Every structure is written in structure tokens, then in C-alpha cells.
Amino acid sequence: MKIIIVGCGKVGRTLAEQLCREKHDVIVIDQSAEAIQYVADNLDAMYVMGNGAVYQTQVEAGVQDADLLIATTGSDELNMLCCLIAKKVGNCHTVARIRNPEYSSEIRYIREELNLSLAINPELAAANEIGRLLRFPSAIKIEPFAKGRIELLKFIVPEDSVLHQMQVSDVVGKLKSNVLICAVERGEDVTIPGGNFVMRAGDKISFIASHEESASFLKKVGIVNNTVKTAMFVGGGRLAYYLAKTLADTKIKIKIIERDEERCRQLSELLPHVMIIHGDGSDRRLLQEEGIQYTEAFASLTGLDEENIILSLYAASQSRAKLITKVGRIAFENVIDSLNLGSVIYPKLLTAELILQYVRAMQNSMGSNVETLYRIVADRAEALEFRVSPDAPMLGIPLERLSLKENLLVACINRNGEIITPRGQDVLKAGDRVVVVTTHTGLQDLKDILK
């Protein structure tokens, strides 16, 4: 595909590097001579020096025949303008990075009016990731499906679990859990299990369920999932704000330590359910006074990577809290991963991954009705979200009567926002969004799920 990237900061650079590796035709637009020099020296990509929101600059970059334009500059308004021009001139798909919380409540309206394919908010994406980790600290991996309404969780079956030697078909009846087990990893093998599949201790199980059902299911199968009750965040920026909003429906008691007095006042008004403390989060005495040794989760979310790393190392020495460390720079991840920093969150890398996920889905959906593509077990199993068209051959036929391919499972039906965990009697209707989990890669159309 021909892809134009406007803005060659950390996100733009990461995207350009990955897309070049995946053999896409990449053109980078940036006003900085230094950024353009980096592209010229290090990437197999074309470049245009100029303002990406200028019509002539986009034409010079070849927007008329581009498949996708991604705007990742530091300005939300500039990103939206870039996408608006690209849509008018080239009629290509557009992705914008939009970070301001004031826009977050209107993101659906903005997407519809500007005809954006995707609007990405790095801090909101990071907040959602941290929120999932705090809700299910025992899970190995958590992936959101169906626009975040349900989640795919992966865990290891314990030795003494009731799942040991249990058939997949017995999970609903015996455990009274409305979950769908959709992938099992045993050694090197990855299986999309049928009802007769027998699970064993040590298996890595991936299942799909809502937040509430996930918690209940993990408890029933013997997974100690001590959802945190208290959390301390250092740094009151956008990420802390989004995270506190994300956790508003939980019973987690949150403290935010912020050194800027004016920001503390703003947060107090915006987050009445959160305790806001005005002070220096790097002050050891303050952290002790606020109970760092007793908190069950500690997140260092300041704008300085070095401060975040030191704070997390200190928290690890003082408590047994679930640690979350925000890191902006991606260059030293090998060193960072070797430190005891708990879950390290890279908002910029998350943003790049979400956009790459969309690009891959778009590449897969050329001429098909694939909407989104998820990798769930490396490159050996994937989940695809299809749009059910009015002429689909399986409309109205119960799933149990469809001749589906082996190692394939209809995992979720999203019907106008209502999430259905599919059973044999369920049918597909035109307009549904359907998530299919399979080890068959490269499915192009919903009808490809049939033998």
C-alpha cells in the first residue's frame, strides 16, 4: 500500500520503520530538516519537507493515489486538518492522533464529520491498557475486542484447577460461566478447541468474556486475581486523568500526587472521586506519609522517564504493589525491560501498534469485509472482525448447522452494540460484526469460514 505519514516524531518514526519493514510504499512529510535527514539516512522511504496541512505539499507527496494518510504531529488540530485535506483531494483512508481530553467526548462526532477511518489517543490507549492490568493482574495478556466491550484474556491453568481434565463443552454447564474458550496453547501446539477438547494443567487458555464474567470465571477456576483496592499515581497529566476516569466504575481508591498547584485544582474539579495531593512525587518523605508501603498498585506517570524509573524502583523496594511505569522513549527498551519496573507502558509504542493493527486489517480487507485483525498467538492464530453483508450465504442459519472449517470458531457477535456469546442455536444477521478466531491465516471474506 502507498502510505503517507505526516509528522516524524517518535510515533511517526516508529510507524515509518515498521511499515518500511512490511514492504509498504512510505512517504514522510515533516517541516524539520533533522527529521527528514533521519528518514533519508535510515529508512527506505520517500520524503517531502513541508507543512502536511498544505494542499500543495500533500499533492507533492502523491496523496491523489495514496491508500492511507496518517497524521501524527504534536497538534490535534493540524492532524485533523491534514486528514480533511487528504480526504477531499485523495479520498484515501485517514488516521489522526487526537490527544486533547476536550475532544475525547466528541470523538465519534469528529470521526463522522471528518470521515476519519481512525482517531488515536495515546494517553487514552495507555490508560485502557493500565486499567485492564489493574483489573486482572493475574492475566498474562489482555486484548480488547468489539470496541472494548469484551476482552480476550490469556492465563495458565493451575495444577489444582477444576479445568484440569474438563471438556470445553462443560465450562458453561458446570461452572455457570458465560465465557467462550477460543484458543489453547499446549507446548508448541495451538488449537481452536471444539466442545470435546479436554483441557489440562499447564495449558495456556485464551477466552472471551465481558469484564464481569471474566472476574467470576477466573475465581471459579482457581486463579487468584487480587484486583487492587488502592492505587497511587505520581504525575497528574493526561494519562493519570484518563486512567482515573477509566477506573471510575471500580472500587479502587486512587491517590494522585501532582506538583503543579493549578493542575491539582483542575483535577479536583474533574475527578471528584479521586484524592488529589499537591506535592513532589519524588519526595521520599511524602510518599511514606501517603502510604506507599501499603498501596496495592503504584504507577509512575510523570513526563520524565528517568523519574518514573527511579520512582518504580523505590516503590518496589518499599512495597509489594503492582507496578506500572510509563516510558516515553522507546530506544532503551532492552535495558528498561531488565529492571524491576513491573508493567512498562509505552504510550507512543501503543499508538504505533494500534495504527499498525489498522493498517494490517486494511491490507487484509482490500476487496473483502474484514474490519479488524487481531494477532492472539504470535503469528499462528488470529481473530478477524467481519462485517456481515446482506448477501452473506450463512444468514439466518444456526451456527451448529454451518459447515465451518476445522480450527475455526465464531467467538463473538456484536449486534448494534449488544454483545452475544454465540452458541449453536444463534444465527448471523445482516449488519452484525462477527469476531472469528482461527489458525487459518489470510481469510478475506466471511464466506471463507465455510468449508
N, C-alpha and C positions, 0 to 999 in steps of 0.2 A: 504494500500500500504506500501511497505518497502521503507523508505526514509532515505538517508544518508545526514547529514549536516556537511560540513567541515567549521570550524570556529564558535566559540561560543561567539562572541561579542554581541553587542546589537541586531543586526538583527538576528543572528543565534539563540540567546536565545529566542527572541520573536517568531520566527518561530517554534522552538522546543516545546515551551509551547503550542502554538496554535495547532500544528499538533498532539501532545500527547492528547490534549483535544478532537480532532476529531478522536481519536482511531486509528491513523496510527502507524505502527511499525517504531520507530525513532531510528537511531544510530548517535551519535555525535562524530566527530573527532576533537581534538584540542591538541595543544602542551602544553597548560598551565595547570598546576596541579590545579590551583584555579578554572579555568573554568570547568574542569572535575569534581571537587568536588561539584560545584554548580549543575551540572547535576545529580550526584549521590544523592545529598541531596533533590533536589526539583522536579525532573522530573521522570516520568515513562518511561525512555528511556535507551537504552544501550549506552555505550561509549567506545571509543578507544583513548588512549593517544598516539599521534604521529603526524607526518607530513602527511597531507592529500594528498600531491602530490607524495608520495612514494607508489610504486606499492604494496609492502607487507602490508602496513598499510590499503590500500583500500581492499585488499583481506581479511585481518583480520576483517574488518567491514562488509564483505559479499557483496561486490559490484557485484559479479557474478550473484546473484539473486535479486538485488535491482531494483525497478521500477524507482527511481529518485535519482540523486545526486545534491545537492545544495551547491555551493561553495561561502561562504560569508566572506572570510578572508579579511584583510586590503590591500592585494596585488592583483591587477588586473591580473598580470602575473601568480601568484600562482593559482588563481581561474581558469584561462584558462587551465593551465597545469593539475589541478585536474580533470577538465571536460574531457580533451583529454584522460587521462589515463582511466577514468571511461567508456568512450565511447568504447575504444579499448578492455578493459578487460570485462566489464559487459554488454555493448550495451544497457545501460539504458538511460532514458531521462536525460538531464543535464541542470542546470541553473547556470549562473555565474553572480556575481556582478562585473561590469566593470565601473569604475568611471572616469578615466583619459580623459579629453577633447580631447587629441590627438587620442584616439581610437574611439571617438564618430562618426567621419565622416566615419570610416571604419567598423562600427558595423555590417553592412549587410555581408560584406566580411568575417569578423571574425566568424560570426554565421554560414555561409555556410561552410567555411573551417574546422572549429572545430566541425561542426554538432551540434551546441548548440540548445537546444529547446527554450531557452530564455536568453537574456542578459539584466540585470537590472542595471540602473544607478540611484542611489538615488537622487543625486542633479538634474539630468535632469527630473526625475519624479516629484520632488518638484517644479521645475521651471515651468513645464507644468501645475501643479495644481494652482500655484500662477497666472500664465498667464491667465488661464480660469477665475479665480476670479476677476482679474483686467478688463478683457473684459466684463464680465457680473456680476457686483457687486450686481444686484438685484435678481439673481437666488438663489434658496435655495440650489440646488445641481447641479453639472455638472459632467457628466461621458463621457469620450471619447469612441467612437465606431469606428469600421473599421480602426484600427491602427491610430486613431486620426484625420481621415479625416472629420468625422462628430461628433456631440456631442448630448447627451441627456440632456436636461435642464428641471428642475422642477421649477414651480412658482405657486403662489396662484392667482387665478382670482380676480381682484379688483371689488369692488361694482359697479363702473360705467363703467366697461369694455364692449366692443362690444361683447365679448364672452359670456356674460350673456344671457341665453336663446337661444344661437346659436347652431345649429346642427353641428356635426363634419364634415359632408359632405359639409357644406357651407364655411368652412375655406379657401379652395383653391380658390373657385369662388368669394366670396365676398371680401376677404382680399388680393387676388392675392399673397398669400404666399405659397412657395413650402416647406411646413413643413408637418410632419406626427405626429398627436397626437396618442400616443401609450398606455397611461395609465392615468386613472383618479382616484384620491383618494377622496372619499366623506365620511367624518366621518370614520367609521371603514371599509367601503367597498372599495375594489379595483376592478376596471373594465377595461377590454381591450375594448375600445368603438368601436361600429360599426358606420356606417355613420349616423344612425338615433339618436344616443345618443345626448341628449341635455345637454350642459354644464351650470353650474350655478356659480354665485359669491361665492367665498369661496372654490371652488374645487381646489385641487392640481393637476395641469396638467403636465404631462411629455410628451415632444415632441422631435422628432429627426429632425435635420437640419444641414446644414453647418454653419460655423461661420457667414457668411454674411447674410444668410437667418434668422438666429436666431435673430440677432440685428434688422433687419427690422420687423420681426413678433412681437417681444416684443414692439416695438414702436407703431405698429398698434393697439395692444390690450390694450394700456394704461399703460404699465409698464414703469415707469421712470427708464431707465437704463443708468445712467450717467457714461458712460465709462470714466475712468480717463484720463486726458490730461497731468498731470505732476506726476512724481513719484520720490521719494528719497529713495535710498538703502544705508544702513550703513553696510559696510563689502564687500570687493571685492574678495571673494573666488570663488570657482567653481559654487556655486549656483547663485551668482549675475551675473557671466559670462553667464551661461546658460539662466537665466531669461532675461537678456538684449538681447541675441540672439533670444529668443522666441518672444520678443516684437518688434523685428526689423521691422516687417511689419505693425506695428501700428503707430499712430501719437503721441504716448506718449513720452513726453520729459523726459529723465531719467538723474538723477544725481547719481553717486556712490561715496561715501566717504570711502576712504581706507587709513589706517595709514602707510602702508609699501610703501616706495617710489619706490622700484624696481617693486613691483606688479602694482603700478599706471602706470608705463611706459609700462608694458606688456599689461594692459587693454586698454591703449590709442591706441596701435597698433592693438589690436584685435577688439576693439569696437569704430571705428572712429565716429559713430553717437551718442555716449554717452559722457556726460560731466563727466570727472574723476577728483575728488577733493582729493588732498593729505592733510590729516589731521586726527585728532582724532574724530571719530564719537560720542564719549561720551562727547565731549566738548560742553557745552550748548551754549556758545557764537558763536561757528562755526555753529551749527545747526540753530541758529537765523539768522546769516548772510546769510546762504544759503536758507533761506525762509521756514523753517519747518512749520510756521504758515499758509502758503499759499498752500503747496503741497496737492494734492488730493489723493495721496497714499504714505504710508510710510512703508518700510519693513526693519526690523532689522534682518540682516543675518550674524552676526559675529559668530565666533566659540565658544563664551561663552554664555550659556543660560541666566545667571544672567544679563549680559549686555543687551542682546536682550529684556528681560522682562522689565528692567528699562527704556530702550530707548522707547519701545512701550507705556509704562505708561506715559512717559514725552510727547511723541507725542500726546497722547490722551488729555493731559491737555492743549496743545498749539494749536491744530487744529481739524478740522472735517474730517481728512484724513481717507481713507480706510486703516486699519491697518493689517499688515502681520507680524507675529512673528515666527521666526524659533526656534524650541526647539529640542535639541538632545536627552536629557534624557527623557525616557518615564515614569519613576517611579512616578513622581509627577503630572500627568496629571489632577487629580481631583482638586488639588489646583490651577494649572495653568488655568484651564477652568473657575474658579470662578473670575478671574481677567479680567479687560477690556483690552484685548490684541488683539481684532479683530479676524481675522482668524489665528489660531495657526497651523503651519505646522511642522509635524514630519517626516523628510526625511527617517529616519530609519523605522518608522512605515509604511510609504507609500511603502517602498521597501518590507517589510514583507507582506503587504496586496496584492501587485501585484503578489508576488510569491505564496501566498496562493490562490489567484484567479486562477492562472495557475494550481496549484495542484488540486483544486476542479474541474476545467474544465477537467483535465486529468483523474481524478477519474470518472467523468461523461462520459468521452469518451472512456472508456475501451470497445473495441469492437464496437464503434459507430463512427460517423463522426462529433461529436461535437468538435469544435476547441477552443471556449472560452465561459465562463459562466459569466454573469453579474447579480448581485442582484440589482434590481432597486427600489423595495418597500419592505424593510425588507426581510422576507422570504416568502412573499405572491405573488410576481411577479418577474419573471426573464427574462432575454434576453439571448438567446443562439445563438452563431455564428456557423453555419453549413457550411461544405464544400459540394457542390453539386456533387455527384458522377455520372459517365457516365450512370449508370443503375438506377438512381432515377426515380420513377414511374411518377413524375409530370413534366418531361422535356417537354418543348415546349407547355405546356397547359396554356392559360391565367389564371392569378390568380383568376379572377372572376368566372371561371368555376370549380375551385378546391373545393372539399368538405372539407373545413377546420374545425377543432374542434372549439367549442364555446370558447370565451375568448382567442383568439389567433390571432396574427397579424403578417404578414410578413412586417417588418419595414424598411429593408434596403437591397439592393443588391449591392455587391462590385464586379464589373466585370473588372478584370485586372486593378484595381486602379480607374476605373470610378465608382462614387457613383450614384446609381439610387434610387430615392424615389419611391417605387413601387405603381402603380395604377392598376386598374382591368385588363387592357389590357396587362400588362407586363408579360413576361414568364421567367422561370428559364432555364439556360443553364449549361451544364457540366463545372465544374471548377469555377463557381460562389461561392462567400462567401455570405451567407444569414443570416441576423440577424432576429430572430423570438422572439417576445415579447408575453409572455403567463403567465397565473396564474396556468397552469398545470406544476407541477414540475416533474423532473426526465425523461424528454424526452431523448431518447437515440439515435434516428436516425431521419433524415429529414422526412422520411415517417411517423413518429409518429405524424406529424402535421395534417395528414388526419384523418377523422372520421373512 
